[in-house]
Amino acid sequence: MSEWAPKRFWTSADTQATEQGFGIVLDGRPVRTPAKALLNVPSRAVAVKIAAEFEAQKDRIDPRTMPFTRTANAAIDKVAVQHADVADMLADYGDSDLLCYRADAPEDLVARQAEVWDPLLDWAGQALNARLATRVGVMHAPQDPGAVSELRRRVHALDAFELAAFHDLVAISGSLVIGFAAKASVKPIEDLWTASRIDEIWQQEQWGEDEEAAEMAEHKKAAFLHANEFLRLLNEHSSV
């Protein structure tokens, strides 16, 4: 027996300017989130993506094919109502950032981590005023409180929609610095994804690819790239 899925009930999906930004309408009726709030987003570009997801649905609705809708719903129903908690959770990555924990061997891995991760930490020190220190091994060692505080301030300054996308960039990569680097378009997003996978890529080179792990990595990559696109399109506020 196939799983139950709601049927498509609309003929057309479109965007509509609202006082809060841009909404999505199905046959002229505004779309609401699962918590019954109006689905309004601050960017027309994001609204167009959401409307396209609704338009692309066939007889049955498949939420798995609607990432922009899911992220917008999460921003409105979850992040907006617990903004401080979500921001604190992500800001905590600043004290345990992936880029700071280095291997002591083999030389190839040590060199690869330094080559890719050091420039990102240098950028954070200059652009974010948050110099994080490296350490060898995986045991936690606290970072400079001033740097952690500055990163926390920057995370809390993000609005609910930014924070919803930023959450996936940071949680998937394990790095607050990578999240901010993606937001600032410091490097191509594919390069930042690879930077977050240095250890896994090295292990794969030594021992071969694990099919299940590779499939999981592809799912994570898709979510990472989507989060970056959502964040990028939030900056497109054009009403035309």
URVEN-V679091 format. One record per run of one state. SS is the DSSP state (2 for helix, 1 for strand, 0 for the rest). FROM is the first residue (numbers start at 1). TO is the last residue. If there is no record, write none. Layout:
ss | from | to
SS | FROM | TO
SS | FROM | TO
This chain:
ss | from | to
0 | 1 | 6
1 | 7 | 7
0 | 8 | 12
1 | 13 | 18
0 | 19 | 20
1 | 21 | 26
0 | 27 | 28
1 | 29 | 30
0 | 31 | 31
1 | 32 | 32
0 | 33 | 37
1 | 38 | 38
0 | 39 | 39
1 | 40 | 41
0 | 42 | 43
2 | 44 | 56
0 | 57 | 59
1 | 60 | 60
0 | 61 | 62
2 | 63 | 65
0 | 66 | 66
2 | 67 | 95
0 | 96 | 97
2 | 98 | 100
1 | 101 | 102
0 | 103 | 106
2 | 107 | 127
0 | 128 | 134
1 | 135 | 136
0 | 137 | 144
2 | 145 | 156
0 | 157 | 159
2 | 160 | 173
0 | 174 | 175
2 | 176 | 183
0 | 184 | 188
2 | 189 | 196
0 | 197 | 197
2 | 198 | 207
0 | 208 | 210
2 | 211 | 234
0 | 235 | 240
